[in-house]
Amino acid sequence: MKGRNLDTLDDKLTYNRLSKSWTCKATAVVNVQQLCSLLKMSQLHQDQELQDLCWDFAAENFLKLDPKEFVSFPVVQLERLLKRDDLKVTHEDQVFAFVETLLKEKPHCSDHETEQTVLWACCRLACCSLPIQTNSCRSISTAQCDPGSTHHI
């Protein structure tokens, strides 16, 4: 295992148990609530393979994710998730709602405006419903939104 030593035996056992269950292809059903914990632990231990599996799972199960659980993640990682073309959504409005909730919950910091710009740029506004497009123009600069391709709907 790469990275820092685990602080406690309990952490090590939990990490080993969770990482084995995630890396085993036969384990198809994984608790969505475990995702954020496992992502944080895999980042702490610099386990890139496990991180990739976690982000793939997040993209596949996007509609089950709670944006509030992702508040503590770096914006660059959230951007990678939200800009994925294989993000499983039924409508782009769901990405918009995720970003909106995430920004409401994310504590303000010195880079808050930059974070907002980056996250709103992940929303493909041209693919959102007309009410979202109309109402969002009041609070989001169109320069912040990517009119590009749609997510896999």
C-alpha positions as semicolon CSV with decimal commas, in nm:
position;residue;x (nm);y (nm);z (nm)
1;M;0,000;0,000;0,000
2;K;0,143;0,338;-0,098
3;G;0,132;0,661;0,099
4;R;0,128;0,733;0,468
5;N;0,107;0,464;0,731
6;L;-0,241;0,401;0,857
7;D;-0,304;0,557;1,196
8;T;-0,481;0,265;1,355
9;L;-0,528;-0,102;1,295
10;D;-0,900;-0,030;1,264
11;D;-0,834;0,211;0,973
12;K;-0,614;-0,046;0,805
13;L;-0,872;-0,324;0,840
14;T;-1,152;-0,099;0,715
15;Y;-0,947;0,019;0,419
16;N;-0,842;-0,335;0,325
17;R;-1,197;-0,469;0,356
18;L;-1,352;-0,187;0,153
19;S;-1,081;-0,179;-0,114
20;K;-1,101;-0,555;-0,167
21;S;-1,479;-0,545;-0,202
22;W;-1,452;-0,260;-0,455
23;T;-1,173;-0,403;-0,663
24;C;-1,342;-0,741;-0,688
25;K;-1,541;-0,734;-1,011
26;A;-1,782;-0,994;-0,872
27;T;-1,900;-0,745;-0,610
28;A;-2,153;-0,561;-0,822
29;V;-2,365;-0,414;-0,546
30;V;-2,182;-0,158;-0,337
31;N;-2,337;0,080;-0,093
32;V;-2,339;0,431;-0,243
33;Q;-2,287;0,571;0,109
34;Q;-1,948;0,396;0,124
35;L;-1,831;0,576;-0,187
36;C;-1,712;0,902;-0,029
37;S;-1,539;0,725;0,258
38;L;-1,361;0,491;0,024
39;L;-1,262;0,775;-0,209
40;K;-1,111;0,970;0,080
41;M;-0,924;0,665;0,208
42;S;-0,795;0,575;-0,139
43;Q;-0,670;0,932;-0,182
44;L;-0,502;0,925;0,157
45;H;-0,321;0,605;0,060
46;Q;-0,257;0,715;-0,298
47;D;-0,437;0,415;-0,445
48;Q;-0,504;0,548;-0,797
49;E;-0,661;0,226;-0,927
50;L;-0,919;0,229;-0,650
51;Q;-0,985;0,601;-0,698
52;D;-1,053;0,539;-1,067
53;L;-1,295;0,258;-0,981
54;C;-1,472;0,485;-0,732
55;W;-1,512;0,771;-0,982
56;D;-1,636;0,523;-1,245
57;F;-1,892;0,397;-0,994
58;A;-1,993;0,756;-0,914
59;A;-2,049;0,831;-1,285
60;E;-2,251;0,513;-1,329
61;N;-2,464;0,582;-1,020
62;F;-2,480;0,960;-1,045
63;L;-2,854;0,983;-0,975
64;K;-2,806;0,809;-0,638
65;L;-2,534;1,050;-0,521
66;D;-2,597;1,314;-0,258
67;P;-2,412;1,635;-0,353
68;K;-2,375;1,720;0,017
69;E;-2,143;1,420;0,053
70;F;-1,904;1,570;-0,204
71;V;-1,864;1,916;-0,049
72;S;-1,519;1,838;0,092
73;F;-1,374;1,709;-0,236
74;P;-1,141;1,929;-0,439
75;V;-1,312;2,113;-0,723
76;V;-1,077;1,961;-0,980
77;Q;-1,206;1,611;-0,891
78;L;-1,568;1,722;-0,899
79;E;-1,506;1,884;-1,235
80;R;-1,366;1,557;-1,373
81;L;-1,678;1,373;-1,256
82;L;-1,927;1,630;-1,383
83;K;-1,763;1,669;-1,724
84;R;-1,756;1,296;-1,795
85;D;-1,937;1,205;-2,113
86;D;-2,040;0,875;-1,956
87;L;-2,217;1,042;-1,664
88;K;-2,545;0,850;-1,628
89;V;-2,819;1,110;-1,611
90;T;-3,164;1,112;-1,763
91;H;-3,153;1,486;-1,823
92;E;-2,893;1,760;-1,798
93;D;-3,115;1,932;-1,539
94;Q;-2,989;1,669;-1,292
95;V;-2,631;1,789;-1,334
96;F;-2,752;2,148;-1,288
97;A;-2,935;2,051;-0,965
98;F;-2,627;1,866;-0,836
99;V;-2,402;2,168;-0,895
100;E;-2,659;2,405;-0,746
101;T;-2,691;2,197;-0,427
102;L;-2,316;2,145;-0,405
103;L;-2,249;2,519;-0,424
104;K;-2,514;2,597;-0,163
105;E;-2,356;2,349;0,077
106;K;-1,991;2,426;0,002
107;P;-1,843;2,663;0,258
108;H;-1,726;2,996;0,122
109;C;-1,352;3,024;0,087
110;S;-1,112;3,263;-0,077
111;D;-1,149;3,075;-0,408
112;H;-1,528;3,047;-0,389
113;E;-1,588;3,253;-0,701
114;T;-1,335;3,048;-0,898
115;E;-1,490;2,726;-0,770
116;Q;-1,833;2,847;-0,877
117;T;-1,704;2,928;-1,224
118;V;-1,539;2,587;-1,260
119;L;-1,842;2,393;-1,136
120;W;-2,097;2,590;-1,340
121;A;-1,880;2,532;-1,648
122;C;-1,951;2,160;-1,601
123;C;-2,319;2,220;-1,661
124;R;-2,414;2,197;-2,027
125;L;-2,673;2,470;-2,006
126;A;-2,781;2,444;-2,369
127;C;-2,904;2,092;-2,294
128;C;-3,102;2,192;-1,984
129;S;-3,475;2,247;-1,989
130;L;-3,605;2,586;-2,093
131;P;-3,706;2,688;-1,736
132;I;-3,354;2,610;-1,612
133;Q;-3,197;2,801;-1,901
134;T;-3,422;3,101;-1,844
135;N;-3,383;3,116;-1,466
136;S;-3,013;3,038;-1,463
137;C;-2,932;3,335;-1,685
138;R;-3,002;3,559;-1,389
139;S;-2,736;3,403;-1,169
140;I;-2,488;3,235;-1,402
141;S;-2,286;3,400;-1,672
142;T;-2,327;3,207;-1,997
143;A;-1,950;3,221;-2,027
144;Q;-1,941;2,990;-1,724
145;C;-2,153;2,724;-1,890
146;D;-2,039;2,471;-2,146
147;P;-2,281;2,445;-2,437
148;G;-2,090;2,136;-2,557
149;S;-2,200;1,777;-2,597
150;T;-2,455;1,611;-2,377
151;H;-2,390;1,352;-2,110
152;H;-2,510;1,003;-2,191
153;I;-2,880;1,027;-2,129
